[in-house]
Amino acid sequence: MKATLLKIAALSITLLSATPAFAQNPTHINQLIETNLEGAACDLAGADLSGAHLIGADLRNADLSGANLQDVNLEGADLTGANLQGANLKGAYINSATLTRTNLEGVNLTDANLSFADLSDANLSAANLANINLIGANLQDTVMPKEMLGLVQ
């Protein structure tokens, strides 16, 4: 119980000290905090969650399009079916996360760690994958940028 309260307090401080979010539905950020990182199907489009610790968060089918997730920790998070189109995930720690059927079109994943992440059926087209760590990641049926596939000269 005490550990759960500490996690909620730490996340609250992290999110409240960040730049205010401009999501279409800002109350979903509070829902994410109050439900102990369960934000499934939340509208967090355009939110500034940079530097947040969202370890193990349930963000299935969440709309995080255009969100600022720079340096966020999403270790072990479930982002199945989420929309992250155009999001900034530069330097994000997303290892062991589930990103099955996730829309990552046009995201900035520069310096991101996706080791052992499940990216099966994900869309990474037009994504910036500079210096990305994909060690042990599941890329089955993942749509990759043409540059990664060696199709562009």
Salt bridges, closest charged atoms under 4 A:
ASP58 OD2 - ARG60 NH2 2.63
ASP78 OD2 - ARG60 NE 3.90
